[in-house]
Amino acid sequence: MSKKHRYFIIVSHCLLNPATRVHLLGRRYIFAEKVCDFFLHKHISIIQLPCPEFTAMGYWRNPQGRQQYNNVFFRKHCRAELENYINDMC
Protein backbone atom coordinates (compact mmCIF):
# COMPACT_ATOMS: atom_id res chain seq x y z
CA MET A 1 0.00 0.00 0.00
CA SER A 2 1.49 3.33 -1.01
CA LYS A 3 1.22 6.39 1.13
CA LYS A 4 -0.77 9.30 -0.19
CA HIS A 5 1.41 12.37 -0.50
CA ARG A 6 0.12 15.39 1.34
CA TYR A 7 1.49 18.79 0.48
CA PHE A 8 1.27 22.12 2.21
CA ILE A 9 2.61 25.59 1.69
CA ILE A 10 3.61 28.03 4.41
CA VAL A 11 2.35 31.55 3.75
CA SER A 12 2.89 34.85 5.50
CA HIS A 13 -0.16 36.21 7.26
CA CYS A 14 -0.51 39.44 5.31
CA LEU A 15 -0.53 37.57 2.00
CA LEU A 16 -3.86 35.94 2.87
CA ASN A 17 -5.25 38.58 5.21
CA PRO A 18 -4.48 42.08 3.93
CA ALA A 19 -6.65 43.55 6.71
CA THR A 20 -3.79 43.04 9.16
CA ARG A 21 -1.35 45.08 7.11
CA VAL A 22 -0.28 48.51 8.34
CA HIS A 23 -3.28 50.82 8.04
CA LEU A 24 -1.52 53.03 5.49
CA LEU A 25 -0.76 50.25 3.01
CA GLY A 26 -3.14 49.09 0.31
CA ARG A 27 -5.38 46.06 0.50
CA ARG A 28 -5.06 43.26 -2.02
CA TYR A 29 -7.99 40.95 -1.33
CA ILE A 30 -8.18 39.82 -4.95
CA PHE A 31 -4.57 38.63 -4.78
CA ALA A 32 -5.29 36.72 -1.55
CA GLU A 33 -8.26 35.04 -3.21
CA LYS A 34 -6.16 34.03 -6.23
CA VAL A 35 -3.42 32.58 -4.01
CA CYS A 36 -5.95 30.49 -2.08
CA ASP A 37 -7.75 29.31 -5.20
CA PHE A 38 -4.48 28.32 -6.88
CA PHE A 39 -3.23 26.11 -4.06
CA LEU A 40 -6.59 24.66 -3.05
CA HIS A 41 -7.34 23.76 -6.67
CA LYS A 42 -4.10 21.73 -6.65
CA HIS A 43 -5.10 20.10 -3.32
CA ILE A 44 -2.27 21.81 -1.47
CA SER A 45 -3.04 22.81 2.10
CA ILE A 46 -2.22 26.32 3.28
CA ILE A 47 -0.60 27.02 6.63
CA GLN A 48 -0.92 30.68 7.45
CA LEU A 49 1.73 31.96 9.84
CA PRO A 50 0.83 34.58 12.44
CA CYS A 51 1.79 38.17 11.73
CA PRO A 52 4.47 39.09 14.28
CA GLU A 53 4.03 42.81 13.63
CA PHE A 54 0.30 42.58 14.29
CA THR A 55 0.64 40.40 17.40
CA ALA A 56 3.43 42.56 18.84
CA MET A 57 2.12 46.04 18.04
CA GLY A 58 -1.53 45.74 16.95
CA TYR A 59 -3.43 47.08 13.99
CA TRP A 60 -2.84 50.82 14.45
CA ARG A 61 0.93 50.56 14.35
CA ASN A 62 3.07 52.93 12.35
CA PRO A 63 4.90 51.61 9.30
CA GLN A 64 8.39 50.52 10.25
CA GLY A 65 11.35 49.29 8.30
CA ARG A 66 13.87 46.57 8.82
CA GLN A 67 16.04 48.72 11.10
CA GLN A 68 13.20 49.37 13.55
CA TYR A 69 12.34 45.66 13.78
CA ASN A 70 15.96 44.59 14.22
CA ASN A 71 15.92 44.46 18.00
CA VAL A 72 16.00 41.85 20.76
CA PHE A 73 12.31 42.23 21.69
CA PHE A 74 11.00 41.68 18.17
CA ARG A 75 13.35 38.79 17.36
CA LYS A 76 12.32 37.05 20.61
CA HIS A 77 8.67 37.65 19.79
CA CYS A 78 9.04 36.17 16.28
CA ARG A 79 10.84 33.12 17.63
CA ALA A 80 8.09 32.49 20.17
CA GLU A 81 5.38 32.92 17.50
CA LEU A 82 7.01 30.38 15.17
CA GLU A 83 7.96 27.74 17.70
CA ASN A 84 4.65 25.83 17.70
CA TYR A 85 4.35 26.00 13.93
CA ILE A 86 7.82 24.58 13.45
CA ASN A 87 7.09 21.74 15.87
CA ASP A 88 3.83 20.93 14.07
CA MET A 89 5.51 20.90 10.65
CA CYS A 90 8.36 18.68 11.81
Secondary structure, DSSP 8 states (H G I E B T S, - for coil): -------EEEE-HHHH-GGGS-TTS---HHHHHHHHHHHHHTT-EEEE---HHHHHH-TT-----HHHH-SHHHHHHHHHHHHHHHHHH-
